[in-house]
Amino acid sequence: MIRKIRTFFAISVLLIVTSCGDYQKIIKSTDYEYKLKKAREYYDNKDFTKATQLYSELVNIYRGTNRADQVYYYLAKSNFGQRDYLMAGHYFRQLVKEYPHSTFAEESEYIIGYCYYLDSPTPRLDQKTTQDAIDAFQLFINIYPSSNKVADANKLIDELREKLVLKSYLNGKLYYDLGDYRASVISLTNSLKEYPDSKYREELMFYLLKSKYLLSENSVEEKKRDRQNAELDEYYTFVDEFPNSKFRKEADRFFANTKKMMNLKEEDIKKEEVKKEEVKK
């Protein structure tokens, strides 16, 4: 049994050494047609590391020939196979830039967006790559509106936009969680302006109201009245849009506390409500 294991190990080592030796001969060869053939063989066998190395050399050799776009394409695909989406995207962009009429152009334009998509980080991180993916997919749709990949591109755009909405929501709530209510008001307001149809709208509006309430509660006297009025305005806006909100009870408590601190009477409140209705009309 031990002898069989040793024999198997020796054969394996010999095969590896022979394989490495053969690959080095290919690297040193000046027969570029042979290299191109071997690069494709490595690619087809999913040995993307060796394929990438060979195609990286051949891309300059075949530049200006009728196979230049093919070499670019497989160089890009070899990088993609290694999950190096940054370099893959770079070579796909080069392909469509230099050979816009190539038979590989349509697929390459789509994969540019897909490379960005795969590199898109979690919502808590910077979302530039996510926006780049959306822009790339939209460009693909604009250039190839009849492509059978348009539906896939639109689906991925929707997914990426949801990530941006979530990022905006997390940014908006971050300052509230940190207790910086002035910054929270600005951030939450910006999030609502940027994504008015956000699925987090109710929660964003509630935390905006709560931030204004806590900001007014902790204000210096000269700023307190204005901030209380701003908070009351936010309350009316919130309950008008979400009268049956799960946050309604807490929102009503803010309103009652602020009304008490401002010494507002019921008739004063009604007058304010009438004024607001007239403004809406």
C-alpha positions in Angstrom: 0.0 0.0 0.0 2.8 2.4 1.0 4.6 1.5 -2.2 1.5 2.4 -4.3 1.2 5.8 -2.5 4.8 6.6 -3.2 4.5 5.6 -6.8 1.4 7.7 -7.2 3.1 10.7 -5.6 6.2 10.3 -7.8 4.0 10.2 -10.9 2.1 13.3 -9.8 5.3 15.3 -9.2 6.7 14.2 -12.6 3.5 15.3 -14.3 3.6 18.7 -12.6 7.2 19.2 -13.5 6.6 18.2 -17.1 3.5 20.4 -17.3 5.5 23.4 -15.9 8.3 22.7 -18.3 5.9 22.6 -21.3 4.3 25.9 -20.2 7.7 27.6 -20.0 8.4 26.4 -23.5 5.2 28.0 -24.7 6.0 31.3 -22.9 9.4 31.4 -24.5 8.1 30.5 -28.0 8.1 33.1 -30.8 5.5 31.1 -32.7 2.5 33.3 -31.9 -0.1 31.2 -33.7 1.0 28.3 -31.5 0.8 30.5 -28.4 -2.7 31.7 -29.4 -3.8 28.1 -29.8 -2.4 27.1 -26.4 -3.9 30.1 -24.8 -7.4 29.0 -26.0 -6.7 25.5 -24.8 -5.8 26.8 -21.3 -9.0 28.9 -21.4 -11.2 26.1 -22.4 -9.7 23.9 -19.6 -10.4 26.8 -17.2 -6.8 27.3 -16.4 -7.4 31.0 -16.5 -4.1 32.0 -14.8 -2.0 30.6 -17.7 -4.5 31.8 -20.3 -4.3 35.3 -18.9 -0.5 35.3 -19.0 -0.4 34.2 -22.7 -3.3 36.6 -23.8 -1.6 39.5 -22.0 1.4 39.1 -24.3 -0.6 38.3 -27.4 -2.9 41.4 -27.1 -0.1 43.6 -28.3 1.2 41.2 -30.9 -2.2 40.9 -32.6 -3.2 44.6 -32.3 -4.3 45.9 -35.6 -5.1 42.5 -37.0 -8.4 40.9 -37.7 -8.1 38.8 -34.6 -7.2 41.6 -32.2 -10.8 41.9 -30.8 -10.8 38.1 -30.2 -7.6 38.3 -28.2 -9.0 41.2 -26.1 -12.2 39.2 -25.5 -10.5 36.1 -24.2 -8.0 38.2 -22.2 -11.0 39.8 -20.5 -12.8 36.5 -20.1 -9.7 34.9 -18.6 -9.5 37.7 -16.0 -13.2 37.3 -15.4 -12.6 33.5 -14.8 -10.1 34.4 -12.1 -12.7 36.7 -10.5 -10.5 39.7 -11.2 -13.5 41.8 -12.2 -11.6 45.1 -12.1 -9.2 44.0 -14.8 -11.8 42.1 -16.7 -13.9 45.2 -16.9 -10.9 47.2 -18.0 -10.2 44.9 -21.0 -13.9 44.7 -21.9 -14.0 48.5 -22.0 -10.9 48.6 -24.2 -12.5 46.1 -26.5 -15.7 48.1 -27.1 -13.6 51.3 -27.3 -11.2 50.1 -29.9 -13.5 47.6 -31.8 -17.1 49.0 -31.4 -18.3 46.9 -34.4 -16.8 43.6 -33.1 -19.0 40.5 -32.9 -17.9 40.5 -29.2 -19.0 44.1 -28.6 -22.6 43.5 -27.4 -21.6 40.8 -24.9 -18.7 42.9 -23.7 -20.9 46.0 -23.1 -23.2 43.9 -20.9 -20.3 42.2 -19.0 -18.8 45.6 -18.2 -21.9 46.4 -16.2 -21.8 42.8 -14.7 -18.2 43.3 -13.6 -19.2 46.4 -11.7 -22.2 44.6 -10.3 -20.1 41.8 -8.9 -17.7 44.3 -7.4 -20.5 46.4 -5.9 -19.9 46.5 -2.1 -22.3 46.1 0.8 -24.7 49.0 1.4 -22.8 50.5 4.3 -19.7 51.2 2.1 -19.2 53.7 -0.6 -21.5 53.0 -3.6 -19.6 54.5 -6.5 -19.2 51.1 -8.0 -22.9 50.4 -7.7 -23.7 53.7 -9.6 -21.1 52.7 -12.2 -22.9 49.4 -12.7 -26.2 51.1 -13.1 -24.7 53.6 -15.6 -23.0 50.7 -17.6 -26.2 48.6 -17.8 -28.2 51.7 -18.9 -25.6 52.4 -21.6 -25.9 48.8 -22.7 -29.7 49.1 -22.9 -29.5 52.3 -24.9 -27.0 50.8 -27.4 -28.7 47.4 -27.7 -32.4 47.9 -27.0 -33.3 44.7 -28.8 -30.8 42.5 -27.0 -32.1 39.4 -25.2 -30.0 40.6 -22.2 -32.1 43.8 -21.7 -34.5 42.1 -19.3 -31.5 40.9 -17.2 -29.9 44.3 -17.3 -33.1 46.0 -16.1 -33.5 43.4 -13.3 -30.0 44.0 -12.1 -30.5 47.8 -12.3 -33.5 47.5 -10.0 -31.5 45.4 -7.6 -28.6 48.0 -7.6 -31.0 50.9 -7.1 -32.5 49.2 -4.1 -28.9 49.0 -2.7 -28.6 52.8 -3.2 -31.9 53.4 -1.5 -30.8 51.3 1.5 -27.4 53.1 1.6 -29.3 56.5 1.6 -31.5 55.2 4.4 -28.5 54.0 6.5 -26.8 57.3 6.0 -29.9 59.2 7.0 -30.3 57.2 10.2 -26.6 57.2 11.1 -26.6 60.7 12.6 -29.7 59.9 14.5 -28.1 56.8 16.0 -25.1 58.9 16.9 -27.3 61.5 18.7 -26.3 64.3 16.3 -29.8 65.5 15.7 -29.0 68.6 13.6 -27.0 66.5 11.2 -29.7 63.9 11.3 -32.3 66.4 10.2 -30.1 67.4 7.2 -29.3 63.8 6.3 -32.8 62.4 6.6 -34.2 65.3 4.6 -31.7 64.7 1.8 -32.5 61.0 1.7 -36.3 61.8 1.3 -35.5 64.3 -1.4 -33.2 61.9 -3.3 -35.6 58.9 -3.0 -39.1 60.2 -2.4 -40.6 56.8 -3.2 -38.3 54.9 -0.9 -39.8 51.9 0.8 -38.3 53.3 4.0 -40.2 56.6 3.6 -42.4 56.1 6.7 -39.5 55.3 8.9 -37.3 58.1 7.5 -40.1 60.6 8.1 -40.7 59.4 11.6 -37.0 59.7 12.5 -36.9 63.2 10.9 -39.8 64.2 13.2 -38.1 62.6 16.2 -34.8 64.3 15.4 -36.6 67.7 15.2 -38.3 67.0 18.5 -35.1 66.1 20.3 -33.3 69.0 18.6 -35.9 71.5 19.8 -36.0 69.9 23.3 -32.2 70.4 23.7 -32.0 73.8 22.0 -30.9 77.1 23.6 -33.8 79.5 24.3 -33.3 81.8 21.3 -33.6 78.8 18.9 -36.1 76.7 20.8 -39.3 78.4 19.5 -38.4 78.2 15.8 -37.3 74.5 16.2 -40.5 73.7 18.0 -42.5 75.2 15.2 -40.5 73.2 12.7 -41.2 70.0 14.7 -44.9 70.7 14.7 -44.8 71.2 10.9 -43.1 67.9 10.6 -45.7 66.3 12.8 -48.6 67.5 10.6 -46.8 66.3 7.5 -46.1 62.9 9.0 -49.6 62.2 10.3 -51.2 63.5 7.1 -49.3 61.0 5.0 -49.3 58.1 7.5 -52.4 58.6 9.7 -52.3 54.9 10.8 -48.5 54.6 11.2 -47.1 52.2 13.7 -45.2 55.3 15.0 -48.4 57.3 15.5 -48.6 56.9 19.2 -45.0 58.1 19.7 -45.5 61.0 17.3 -48.6 62.1 19.2 -46.6 62.1 22.4 -44.0 64.4 20.8 -46.8 66.7 19.7 -48.4 66.8 23.1 -45.1 67.5 24.9 -44.2 70.3 22.5 -47.7 71.8 22.6 -47.4 71.8 26.4 -43.9 73.4 26.4 -45.1 76.1 24.0 -48.3 76.8 26.1 -50.4 76.3 23.0 -54.2 76.1 23.4 -56.5 74.0 21.4 -57.8 77.0 19.5 -54.2 78.0 18.6 -53.7 74.5 17.2 -56.9 74.6 15.2 -55.9 78.0 13.7 -52.6 76.6 12.7 -54.2 73.6 11.0 -56.6 75.8 9.1 -53.7 78.0 7.9 -51.9 74.9 6.7 -55.0 73.6 4.8 -55.3 77.0 3.1 -51.7 76.9 2.1 -52.2 73.4 0.6 -55.1 74.7 -1.5 
